[in-house]
Amino acid sequence: MNEKIDAIIIGGGIGGTAIGALLSYDGFKIKLFEKNKLIGGRCLTYDYKGFKVDLGVHLFGVGSKGYLGDVLRKVEKPDVIEWVISNNPRPTMYYNKEFLIYSRANMSKVVGANKEELELTMKFFGDIISMRNKKINELYYTGLTDFINTYSTNPILHTFIDMISAQYFCTYPDETSAGEFIRCFRQVINSKSSAYPIGGCIAIPKAYQLSIEENGGEIYLNSPVKKIIVEDNKAIGVELKDGSTYYSDIIISNADIQNTFFNLVGKQEFPKEYQEKIKGLKYANYCLALKVGLDTPITDQKLIMAIGNADYSKLKEMSKSLEHGEIPEQVGGMITIPSNYDPNLAPKGTQMIFYGTGCLGGQSQSYYDKLSEKCWESFLEIFPNADKNLLWKKTDTPKLVEYYAGEYGNIIGVAQTIDQIHEKRPKQQTPIEGLYIVGAEAGGHGIGAELAANSAIELYRILTNLKKKLKVPIN
C-alpha cells in the first residue's frame, strides 16, 4: 500500500485549489489530481492565435475584497494576484441604440417610468442596500420575481434586475433566491471592487497552486481519477485511470457532485433518499460566449450590459420561448473587454472582446451556430464596422466548457434557487465517512467562482475542527 496522506483532492478548479491551499498551509500533506493539462476547471485561460482567452466570460463581483481574496489572506499571500477594478471608466448599459452610464437619470430613461414608478424603483435599490440580515434571511426562499413585484411590475425594471441576476447566478428570475440576490448585490455595491485579475482568470487558481506547492502539497496534471475507493461506508483512497492508487482518510471531490456520486463512487454506496436528492438537483443555466479578436482597439469600456430592444411587456412569453430553444431576434448579454483590463492578453495594438448570453444546454451544434450568429449581429450593432477590424471570432459553447470542467452547469454548478439555497443547499460532508464535496455544488454563498471559494473556506473550517476534535494529526 502507498503511504497514506492527509487529504486527496480530485479536481483543480477554484474549489479544489482553494481547499488545497488552505489545508497545505495548515500543515496537511495533500495531493491534488487534475484531469486536464491546465489548472482551473471553469476558471482557466487558454492560448488562441497569440491571444490569451478565458473559458467563458468572467468578471469577479467582489475581487480581492471577497472570498477569493480571503483564501489568499488566510495563507498569507494577499498580494499575489493583481486586480484591475472594472468601473474605470464606469460600466455602461447599451439600450435602444444608446450607451448609457449608470445613473438615476438614465435608469429613469431605461425604465421609461413616470415619477411614481421611478420612486418605487429607487426605493427598491435603497431597501436592498440597507436591508437588515434578518430580513435577508427571511427572503432566501422567496423568488426574485415575486420580491420585485412588491415594488413594481414594470417589465423593463424586471428585465434590468433579471439581467444582473442572470450574470450572478445563471438562473431564471422566478426561481432565483431573492435573499441570495440581495446579499450578493450588497457585497458588490458596498465593496466597489468588481474586478478582473492580471493574467486572465487562470491567475486565481495559479495563485492557489503556488501556495499549495510552497507548503509541500503536490499537484498532478493530466491525472484523471477513475474511482473513489470506499470500504464499509468509508472513503479510503482513489484509483487513477493509469491504475495507480493513493490512500487517505480524507477524500475531497471538486469533480461535480453528481459525477462524484454516480460515477466515481457509485450510487449503491449511498442511501436511497440521498440518491434521489442528488439526482434531482437543478444546475445553473448555460451560457454561450462569442470571442472576438480585432486588429485595433474599438472601445475603452471594460464592461457593457447589452439590453436587447424587445417588447418587454411580453416578458413571460419571451422567457418561455427562450426556454423552449427559440433564438431571439436580438440578443442581450454581458460584454467584457479583457484586454482593457490586461493589455498583455492580446498582441500589442489589438483588442479582445467577449459577448456572453444565456442559452440552453445539450442542444445541437446548429442551435449554437444560430445563436452565435445572432450574438455577432448584436455585436455589430453595438460596435459598427467591427467586421472590418476582425482578426478572428470563435464561440465557446456549453459543450466546450463541460469538456474542460468535467461538470454539469457550464458556468456555475448547482443552481442557487429557492429550493437549493442556504441550509437547503447540498452539504460538503456526505453520508460516506471521509468523503467531502467542494466547489459550486456544495455549501457556500456568492457569485460563481466566489461561491466555490466560499465553499472551500467552509470545508476548511469543518476539517480543521475535525482535526482539533481528534487532537491528533490527521495522518
C-alpha positions in Angstrom: 0.0 0.0 0.0 1.2 3.5 -0.8 2.0 5.9 2.0 -1.2 7.4 3.4 -1.5 11.1 3.1 -3.7 13.6 5.0 -6.0 14.6 2.1 -6.6 13.8 -1.5 -8.3 16.4 -3.7 -10.0 15.4 -7.0 -10.1 18.4 -9.4 -8.2 21.6 -9.7 -11.0 24.2 -10.1 -11.4 27.1 -7.8 -12.9 25.0 -5.0 -10.2 22.3 -5.3 -7.2 24.6 -5.4 -8.6 26.8 -2.7 -9.1 24.0 -0.2 -5.7 22.6 -1.2 -4.1 26.0 -0.4 -5.9 26.3 2.9 -5.1 22.7 4.1 -1.5 22.7 3.0 -0.9 26.0 4.7 -2.3 24.4 7.9 0.2 21.5 7.7 -1.9 18.9 5.9 0.0 16.7 3.5 -2.1 16.8 0.3 -2.1 15.5 -3.3 -4.4 17.1 -5.9 -5.2 15.3 -9.1 -6.5 17.3 -12.1 -7.6 15.5 -15.3 -6.6 18.4 -17.7 -3.2 19.7 -18.7 -4.3 23.1 -17.3 -5.3 24.0 -13.7 -8.5 26.0 -13.1 -11.6 24.0 -14.2 -14.2 26.6 -15.4 -11.7 29.3 -14.4 -8.9 28.7 -16.9 -7.2 30.7 -19.7 -6.0 29.2 -22.9 -3.8 30.3 -25.9 -5.5 31.1 -29.2 -3.8 32.8 -32.2 -1.5 34.8 -30.0 -4.3 35.8 -27.5 -4.9 34.5 -24.0 -8.6 33.6 -23.9 -10.6 32.8 -20.8 -13.0 29.9 -20.9 -16.5 31.5 -20.7 -17.0 35.2 -19.7 -15.6 36.2 -16.4 -15.8 39.2 -14.1 -15.4 38.8 -10.4 -18.0 40.6 -8.4 -16.1 41.4 -5.2 -12.5 40.9 -6.5 -9.8 40.9 -3.8 -12.2 42.0 -1.1 -14.3 38.8 -1.3 -13.8 35.1 -0.7 -11.2 34.7 -3.5 -9.1 37.2 -1.7 -9.9 35.7 1.7 -8.3 32.4 0.7 -5.1 34.3 -0.1 -5.2 36.3 3.1 -5.6 33.1 5.1 -2.4 31.6 3.5 -0.5 34.9 3.9 -0.4 35.7 0.2 -2.8 38.6 -0.1 -1.0 40.4 -2.9 -0.1 37.5 -5.2 -2.9 38.5 -7.6 -3.0 42.0 -9.2 -6.7 43.0 -9.7 -8.0 45.7 -12.1 -11.2 47.3 -10.9 -13.9 47.2 -13.6 -15.6 50.7 -13.1 -12.9 52.8 -14.7 -14.2 54.0 -17.0 -17.7 53.4 -15.5 -19.6 50.4 -16.8 -22.5 51.2 -19.2 -25.7 49.9 -20.5 -26.5 49.6 -24.2 -30.2 50.1 -24.7 -32.2 51.3 -27.7 -29.0 52.0 -29.7 -27.5 54.2 -26.9 -24.7 53.8 -24.4 -25.9 54.9 -21.0 -23.7 55.4 -18.0 -25.4 54.0 -14.8 -27.2 56.9 -13.1 -30.6 57.8 -11.6 -31.5 59.8 -14.7 -30.5 57.0 -17.1 -32.3 54.4 -15.0 -35.4 56.5 -15.4 -34.8 56.7 -19.2 -34.4 52.9 -19.5 -37.3 52.0 -17.2 -39.4 54.6 -19.0 -41.4 55.2 -15.9 -43.4 58.1 -14.5 -42.3 59.8 -11.3 -44.1 57.3 -9.1 -42.6 54.3 -10.9 -39.1 55.8 -10.7 -39.5 56.5 -6.9 -40.5 52.8 -6.4 -37.5 51.7 -8.4 -35.2 53.9 -6.3 -36.9 52.6 -3.2 -36.2 49.0 -4.3 -32.5 49.7 -4.7 -32.3 51.7 -1.5 -34.1 49.0 0.5 -31.9 46.1 -0.6 -28.7 48.1 0.1 -29.9 48.9 3.7 -31.8 45.7 4.4 -31.0 44.0 7.8 -29.6 40.5 7.7 -32.7 39.1 9.5 -34.9 40.3 6.6 -32.5 38.9 4.0 -32.6 35.5 5.7 -36.4 35.6 5.6 -36.2 36.1 1.8 -33.9 33.2 0.9 -36.9 31.1 -0.1 -38.8 33.9 -1.9 -38.4 34.1 -5.7 -36.8 37.2 -7.1 -39.7 38.0 -9.4 -42.2 37.9 -6.5 -39.9 40.2 -4.5 -39.6 42.8 -7.2 -43.3 42.7 -7.7 -43.8 44.0 -4.2 -42.3 47.2 -5.5 -43.1 47.4 -9.2 -44.4 45.2 -12.1 -42.7 47.4 -14.7 -41.3 44.9 -17.3 -38.2 47.0 -18.1 -37.2 47.1 -14.4 -37.7 43.4 -14.1 -35.6 42.9 -17.2 -32.8 45.1 -15.8 -32.8 43.2 -12.5 -33.1 39.9 -14.1 -30.1 40.5 -16.3 -28.0 41.4 -13.2 -29.3 38.3 -11.5 -28.6 36.1 -14.6 -25.0 37.4 -14.6 -24.6 36.5 -11.0 -26.4 33.1 -10.9 -27.4 31.9 -14.4 -30.9 31.1 -13.1 -34.4 32.2 -14.1 -35.7 35.1 -12.0 -38.9 33.4 -10.7 -36.7 30.6 -9.2 -33.8 32.7 -8.1 -33.4 33.3 -4.3 -34.3 36.9 -3.5 -32.2 36.6 -0.3 -29.1 35.4 -2.1 -29.5 38.1 -4.8 -29.8 40.8 -2.2 -26.8 39.6 -0.2 -24.6 39.3 -3.3 -25.8 42.7 -4.8 -25.0 44.4 -1.5 -21.5 42.9 -1.4 -20.8 44.1 -4.9 -22.1 47.6 -4.4 -20.6 48.1 -0.9 -17.1 46.7 -1.9 -16.9 48.7 -5.1 -14.4 46.1 -6.3 -15.8 44.2 -9.2 -12.5 43.3 -10.9 -10.5 41.2 -13.2 -7.1 39.6 -12.5 -4.0 40.4 -14.4 -3.0 37.3 -16.4 -6.6 36.2 -17.1 -8.9 34.2 -14.8 -6.4 31.4 -14.6 -4.3 33.7 -12.3 -6.6 32.8 -9.4 -6.2 29.0 -9.4 -2.5 29.5 -10.2 -2.1 31.7 -7.1 -3.7 28.9 -5.0 -1.4 26.4 -6.8 1.6 28.4 -5.8 0.6 28.3 -2.2 0.0 24.6 -2.3 3.4 23.8 -3.7 5.2 26.2 -1.4 3.7 24.4 1.6 4.6 20.9 0.4 1.5 19.9 -1.4 1.6 18.1 -4.7 -0.4 18.8 -7.9 -0.6 16.2 -10.7 -2.0 17.4 -14.1 -3.2 15.0 -16.8 -4.1 12.7 -14.0 -7.8 11.7 -14.2 -9.3 9.8 -11.2 -11.1 6.6 -12.2 -12.8 5.9 -8.9 -13.0 6.7 -5.2 -12.3 3.6 -3.1 -15.0 3.0 -0.5 -14.9 0.2 2.1 -17.5 -0.2 4.9 -19.1 3.2 4.1 -15.7 4.9 4.4 -13.7 6.6 1.7 -10.1 5.3 1.9 -8.5 6.4 -1.3 -8.6 6.9 -5.1 -7.6 4.9 -8.1 -6.3 6.8 -11.2 -7.1 5.8 -14.7 -3.5 4.7 -15.1 -4.1 2.1 -12.4 -2.1 3.8 -9.6 -3.8 4.1 -6.1 -3.4 6.6 -3.3 -4.8 6.4 0.2 -6.2 8.9 2.7 -8.8 9.3 5.4 -10.0 12.5 3.7 -11.1 12.5 0.0 -12.3 15.8 -1.3 -14.0 16.0 -4.7 -14.2 19.1 -6.8 -15.3 17.0 -9.7 -19.1 17.8 -9.6 -21.4 16.3 -7.1 -23.4 14.1 -9.5 -20.2 12.9 -11.2 -18.7 12.1 -7.9 -21.6 10.1 -6.5 -22.8 8.3 -9.6 -19.5 7.7 -11.5 -16.5 8.0 -9.2 -18.2 6.3 -6.2 -21.4 4.5 -7.5 -24.9 5.2 -6.3 -25.1 1.9 -4.5 -22.9 3.3 -1.8 -25.5 6.0 -0.8 -28.9 5.8 0.9 -31.8 5.8 -1.5 -33.2 9.1 -0.3 -29.8 10.7 -0.7 -29.5 9.3 -4.2 -32.8 10.9 -5.2 -31.9 14.2 -3.7 -28.6 14.4 -5.7 -30.2 13.1 -8.9 -32.9 15.8 -8.7 -30.5 18.7 -8.3 -31.0 21.6 -10.7 -27.9 23.1 -12.2 -27.4 26.7 -13.2 -28.3 27.7 -16.7 -25.9 27.7 -19.6 -24.0 30.4 -21.5 -22.7 30.8 -24.9 -19.7 33.1 -25.3 -18.7 34.8 -28.6 -15.0 35.7 -28.5 -13.7 38.3 -30.9 -10.1 39.3 -31.8 -9.7 42.7 -33.5 -6.6 44.3 -35.2 -7.2 47.6 -33.4 -8.9 48.8 -30.2 -12.5 50.0 -30.8 -13.7 50.7 -27.3 -12.2 51.9 -24.0 -15.0 50.3 -21.9 -14.4 47.3 -19.7 -17.9 46.1 -19.1 -21.2 46.7 -21.0 -24.6 45.4 -20.2 -26.4 44.9 -23.5 -30.2 45.0 -23.2 -31.9 43.8 -26.3 -34.5 46.0 -27.9 -37.7 44.0 -27.4 -41.3 44.3 -26.4 -40.8 43.7 -22.6 -44.5 43.9 -22.0 -44.4 40.3 -23.3 -41.6 39.3 -20.9 -43.2 36.0 -19.8 -43.8 34.9 -23.4 -40.2 35.8 -24.3 -38.9 33.8 -21.4 -41.0 30.8 -22.3 -39.8 30.9 -26.0 -36.2 31.0 -24.9 -36.7 28.1 -22.5 -38.0 26.1 -25.5 -35.0 26.7 -27.6 -36.2 29.6 -29.8 -33.5 32.0 -30.9 -34.4 35.7 -30.2 -34.2 38.3 -32.9 -31.9 40.4 -30.8 -29.6 39.0 -28.2 -28.8 40.8 -24.9 -26.0 39.8 -22.7 -22.8 40.7 -20.8 -19.9 42.2 -22.8 -16.4 42.2 -21.2 -13.2 43.5 -22.8 -10.4 41.5 -21.1 -7.6 43.3 -22.9 -8.8 46.6 -21.5 -8.1 45.1 -18.0 -4.8 43.5 -19.0 -3.3 44.6 -22.4 -0.9 41.6 -22.2 -3.8 39.2 -23.0 -3.7 40.4 -26.6 -0.9 41.2 -29.0 0.2 44.9 -29.0 -2.2 47.2 -30.8 -5.1 44.6 -30.9 -8.2 44.1 -28.7 -10.2 41.1 -27.5 -13.9 41.4 -26.7 -16.3 38.7 -25.2 -20.0 38.6 -25.7 -21.8 36.2 -23.3 -25.5 35.3 -23.5 -27.7 32.7 -21.9 -28.6 29.6 -23.8 -29.9 26.0 -23.4 -27.5 23.2 -22.7 -27.4 19.9 -24.6 -28.5 21.4 -27.9 -27.4 20.7 -31.5 -24.4 22.5 -33.0 -26.9 24.1 -35.4 -28.6 25.8 -32.4 -25.3 27.2 -31.1 -24.3 28.3 -34.5 -27.5 30.3 -35.0 -27.3 31.8 -31.5 -23.6 32.7 -32.1 -24.6 34.5 -35.4 -27.3 36.5 -33.5 -24.6 37.5 -31.0 -22.4 38.7 -33.9 -25.3 40.7 -35.3 -25.8 42.4 -31.9 -22.1 42.9 -31.6 -22.0 44.7 -34.9 -25.0 46.9 -33.8 -23.0 47.9 -30.7 -19.7 48.2 -32.5 -20.4 49.1 -36.1 -17.8 48.2 -38.7 -16.0 45.9 -36.3 -16.1 43.3 -39.0 -13.5 45.4 -40.9 -11.1 45.0 -38.0 -11.8 41.3 -37.4 -8.8 39.0 -36.9 -10.9 36.1 -35.7 -14.0 35.1 -33.9 -14.9 31.9 -32.1 -17.6 30.6 -29.9 -17.2 28.8 -26.5 -20.3 26.5 -26.3 -21.5 24.7 -23.2 -20.0 21.5 -24.6 -16.6 23.1 -24.7 -16.8 24.3 -21.1 -18.1 21.0 -19.9 -15.2 19.2 -21.6 -12.7 21.2 -19.6 -14.6 21.4 -16.4 -15.9 17.8 -16.4 -19.0 19.2 -14.7 -22.6 20.0 -15.4 -23.8 23.6 -15.5 -21.2 25.2 -17.7 -21.0 28.5 -15.9 -21.5 27.7 -12.2 -22.8 24.4 -10.8 -25.8 23.6 -8.6 -28.2 26.5 -9.0 -28.8 28.9 -6.2 -32.6 28.5 -6.5 -35.2 28.9 -3.7 -35.1 25.2 -3.0 -31.3 24.8 -3.3 -30.0 27.7 -1.2 -28.8 28.3 2.4 -29.4 25.3 4.5 -31.2 23.6 1.6 -28.0 23.5 -0.4 -26.0 20.2 -0.6 -23.5 20.0 2.2 -19.8 19.5 1.9 -20.0 16.4 4.2 -21.5 13.3 2.5 -23.1 10.2 4.1 -19.8 8.4 3.4 -17.3 8.9 6.1 -14.3 10.8 4.9 -15.8 11.9 1.6 -16.4 15.6 1.1 -17.6 17.8 -1.8 -16.1 21.3 -2.5 -16.9 24.0 -5.1 -20.0 25.5 -6.6 -22.0 22.3 -5.9 -21.9 22.2 -2.1 -22.4 24.8 0.6 -21.1 28.3 0.1 -22.5 31.7 -0.9 -21.5 34.2 -3.6 -21.2 34.7 -7.3 -19.7 32.0 -9.4 -16.0 31.5 -8.5 -16.6 33.3 -5.3 -19.2 30.7 -4.4 -16.6 28.0 -5.0 -14.0 29.8 -2.8 -16.6 30.2 0.0 -17.4 26.5 -0.2 -13.7 25.8 0.3 -13.4 28.2 3.3 -16.4 26.5 4.9 -14.9 23.0 4.3 -11.6 24.1 5.7 -13.4 25.0 9.0 -15.1 21.6 9.0 -11.8 19.7 8.6 -9.8 21.8 11.0 -12.5 21.4 13.6 -12.3 17.7 13.0 -8.5 17.8 13.4 -8.9 19.7 16.7 -11.6 17.3 17.9 -9.3 14.3 17.3 -6.5 16.2 19.0 -4.0 14.3 16.9 -2.5 14.9 13.4 -4.9 13.7 10.6 -2.2 11.3 9.3 
